[in-house]
Amino acid sequence: MFTFGRDHEKKCAAQYLRDPSQVEVVEQVVDAVHDLLDGQCDIDEAGKVFSGAFSQGGSGVWEQTASWMSKLASGLPYCKTDQLSRSQRQP
């Protein structure tokens, strides 16, 4: 999966947020995606970050999180949507 790099993607994602206090939440999503791509975390760890973004974030964060999840699900052969949805469930 191609990205323009962690820092550039964070700047782009932040442009879609109405609430500047939500920037950290969307940056965590971008970090989780890049960590997954770099092999620094697994799908379950990334899924927990996505779940947190949906529960803590607001407008803009939700859309950015869903967009990254969609890119991952379509761009990585080992990353299936059902894996992402399962990893988001809180025990």
MONOR-V505142 format. One record per residue. RES is the residue in three letters. PHI is phi in radians with two decimals (NA if undefined). NEAR is the number of other ideal C-beta (glycine too) atoms within 8 Angstrom. D_LAST is the distance of its C-alpha to the last C-alpha in whole Angstrom. Layout:
BEGIN
RES;PHI;NEAR;D_LAST + RES;PHI;NEAR;D_LAST
END
This chain:
BEGIN
MET;NA;7;30 + PHE;-1.59;4;33 + THR;-2.34;10;32 + PHE;-1.57;6;35 + GLY;1.80;6;33 + ARG;-0.94;9;30 + ASP;-1.15;6;32 + HIS;-1.11;9;34 + GLU;-1.13;13;31 + LYS;-1.11;12;29 + LYS;-1.10;8;33 + CYS;-1.13;8;33 + ALA;-1.11;13;29 + ALA;-1.13;10;30 + GLN;-1.15;6;33 + TYR;-1.59;8;31 + LEU;-1.61;14;29 + ARG;-1.43;6;31 + ASP;-1.86;8;29 + PRO;-1.04;5;30 + SER;-1.25;5;28 + GLN;-1.59;13;25 + VAL;-1.01;9;27 + GLU;-1.06;7;25 + VAL;-1.13;12;21 + VAL;-1.23;19;23 + GLU;-1.15;11;25 + GLN;-1.13;11;21 + VAL;-1.11;16;21 + VAL;-1.07;13;24 + ASP;-1.08;11;23 + ALA;-1.09;13;20 + VAL;-1.08;14;22 + HIS;-1.18;11;25 + ASP;-1.09;11;23 + LEU;-1.11;15;22 + LEU;-1.11;9;26 + ASP;-1.50;6;27 + GLY;1.35;4;25 + GLN;-1.56;5;23 + CYS;-2.60;7;20 + ASP;-1.84;6;18 + ILE;-1.07;11;16 + ASP;-1.19;7;13 + GLU;-1.14;12;14 + ALA;-1.11;16;16 + GLY;-1.05;14;13 + LYS;-1.15;10;11 + VAL;-1.15;12;15 + PHE;-1.09;16;15 + SER;-1.06;12;12 + GLY;-1.08;10;13 + ALA;-1.14;16;17 + PHE;-1.17;11;16 + SER;-1.47;6;15 + GLN;-1.70;7;17 + GLY;-1.48;12;20 + GLY;-2.19;8;23 + SER;-0.99;8;25 + GLY;1.70;13;26 + VAL;-1.15;16;23 + TRP;-1.04;11;21 + GLU;-1.13;9;24 + GLN;-1.15;14;25 + THR;-1.11;14;21 + ALA;-1.08;8;22 + SER;-1.11;8;25 + TRP;-1.17;12;24 + MET;-1.08;11;21 + SER;-1.12;8;24 + LYS;-1.08;10;26 + LEU;-1.11;14;24 + ALA;-1.12;11;23 + SER;-1.61;5;27 + GLY;-1.77;8;28 + LEU;-2.09;8;26 + PRO;-1.10;3;27 + TYR;-1.57;5;24 + CYS;-1.85;11;21 + LYS;-1.78;7;21 + THR;-1.01;7;19 + ASP;-1.15;6;17 + GLN;-1.14;10;15 + LEU;-1.12;16;15 + SER;-1.21;9;13 + ARG;-1.15;8;11 + SER;-1.26;14;10 + GLN;-1.50;11;9 + ARG;-1.20;7;6 + GLN;-1.55;4;4 + PRO;-1.21;2;0
END
